[in-house]
Amino acid sequence: MKRFFAATLFSLALSSGFAQADTLKWAWEDDNGDGFWNYSVVNWNFRSANQWNNFSVSSDAYEGRSSLRFEYLNQDRNEGGGFVQAFGFALIPTSAAGNGTDPSSGGEYDRGRDLRGYDALEFYIKGTPGANQSAFNIWLRSPDGHGSVQVPINRYVHVTDNWQKVSIPMSEFSGVPAYGFQLSNVHVVGFYVNQNNNNTPFEFNVDNLSFVNRSSDSAMPAIRPWWSKDPNYNGAYNYSTTYMQGGSTVNVANQWNDVVTGSIMTGPGGQYLVEVVDLEFYHSGRGYAEANLTTSPANTGYEATNEWERDAGKPIASNQASLKFATANLVAGVKVKLVDSAGRSSRALNINNYLLNTGPYAQNYSIPTSAFAEGAFDFNSVKSVTYLVDGSVPQGNYGLKIFTLFFQKD
């Protein structure tokens, strides 16, 4: 059985692809080659390129002739006898042409763009280690000065001296508080370093800054493996998380409360070894317990290898797709839901309502992704597939052994 599932899973994964995204280029090229980004703005804690406090551009580019270059200085300041700790910001405007060049007038600087039709902010970044230590964020701003929520860069990338792609769901910028901010009227993308005793000077380059309209249906490959095996065979689902309340519990593998993994022998003669996510819930009659199964951004079905891989949202089609998994046993009452990178939950569904077929060695489930739709939950940024027991089940034990967990387009 393991051989059958693995072969099916990975042959489908290798044949899948991504559709081309619609892109609004924001900052790609220094249009006139003057060495700075016209009408950009930096404060005293980012190095300026000229008397107008523009930041500079660099010939060290991911693609094309130029990239944006920033240097955070981490210098405290005394203003009129008052101490100001080292915060910094850099504002990146764009031209009216929509081709990723710098503005040529103040009118272009003030011109807002409607970004409600875009799914993600994407760019390439490289830099020095201080970018990971400092309180380094990105945010959006409307012409009236109101800004979005600031999103920590280290949530999506560990900055190194090599170019890396960053993709941040637009839903990240729409949280609370975002007083007066209008996603329908954005005129700058900003980098912001908040006051923090851990801040240290750093440099970084950014290229191909864009907003993309990648609908969830096109962004998801034909199959999206979520969990297929424990690659290091340590009995723990690395960078998974668990949560328990009111005396209800789920078994954990270690002091970090990772979910337990293991293996079972199955098949007619017990000759097949199958790796499983081994969940043992206990419901106390109140409260709830949940196991959050995360995954690597790579389309492999392997567990995350660090926190930013764990927390990065993955696009899942909201229609004409299904969550599929198999279990070694049949159990009543366990539910499953999805959680996005902003912490919002989808609708929680009883897995037995979606039992596709059952046999002596496996129970197969197929849940339409559309059934999970709930409120502001974002299918473009799914962080975990979460199994749980809650107050809808009687007191007792609920064991579930899961294998071959994946999403598939219908």
Secondary structure, 3 states (H helix, E strand, C coil): CHHHHHHHHHHHHHHCCCCCCEEEEEEEECCCCCCECCCCEECCCECCCCCCCCCEEECCCCCCCCEEEEEECCCCEEECCEEECCCEEEEECCCCCCEEECCCCHHHHHCCECCCCCCEEEEEEEECCHHHHCCEEEEEECCCCCECCCEEHHHCCCCCCCCEEEEEEHHHHHCCCCCCCCCCCECEEEEEECCCCCCCCEEEEEEEEEEEECCHHHHCCCEEEEECCCCCCCCEECCCEEEEECCCEECCCCCCCCEEEEEEEECCCCCEEEEEEEEEEEECCCCEEEEEECCCCCCCCCCCCCHHHHHCCECCCCCCEEEEEEECCCCCCCEEEEEECCCCECCCEEHHHHEEEECCCCEEEEEEHHHHCCCCCCHHHEEEEEEEECCCCCCEEEEEEEEEEEEEEC
